[in-house]
């Protein structure tokens, strides 16, 4: 039926995953230039005059992150397929 040992293992793995993700976010925050993401030329921001409604579409930032992640993942996959 349901075993507490398997639940404990899943919770430990989930906790380690969350900690690793937090460490990754911390390290990414230390890279110079990452504070400009979301404010690049081509990222669209629409606001009403009274400021109550706003819409933000980070087109260029999304494309840049997609290119970087594609390159990084391709390098990692090529290293593991040797």
ChimeraX attribute file (.defattr): number of C-alpha atoms within 10 A of each C-alpha:
attribute: neighborCount
match mode: 1-to-1
recipient: residues
	/A:1	2
	/A:2	6
	/A:3	7
	/A:4	8
	/A:5	9
	/A:6	10
	/A:7	11
	/A:8	11
	/A:9	11
	/A:10	12
	/A:11	12
	/A:12	12
	/A:13	12
	/A:14	12
	/A:15	12
	/A:16	12
	/A:17	12
	/A:18	12
	/A:19	12
	/A:20	12
	/A:21	12
	/A:22	12
	/A:23	12
	/A:24	11
	/A:25	11
	/A:26	11
	/A:27	10
	/A:28	13
	/A:29	12
	/A:30	10
	/A:31	9
	/A:32	8
	/A:33	9
	/A:34	10
	/A:35	11
	/A:36	10
	/A:37	15
	/A:38	18
	/A:39	13
	/A:40	13
	/A:41	12
	/A:42	12
	/A:43	15
	/A:44	14
	/A:45	12
	/A:46	11
	/A:47	11
	/A:48	9
	/A:49	8
	/A:50	7
	/A:51	8
	/A:52	7
	/A:53	9
	/A:54	11
	/A:55	9
	/A:56	11
	/A:57	13
	/A:58	16
	/A:59	14
	/A:60	17
	/A:61	18
	/A:62	14
	/A:63	11
	/A:64	13
	/A:65	12
	/A:66	12
	/A:67	11
	/A:68	11
	/A:69	12
	/A:70	12
	/A:71	11
	/A:72	11
	/A:73	11
	/A:74	10
	/A:75	11
	/A:76	11
	/A:77	10
	/A:78	9
	/A:79	9
	/A:80	7
	/A:81	6
	/A:82	5
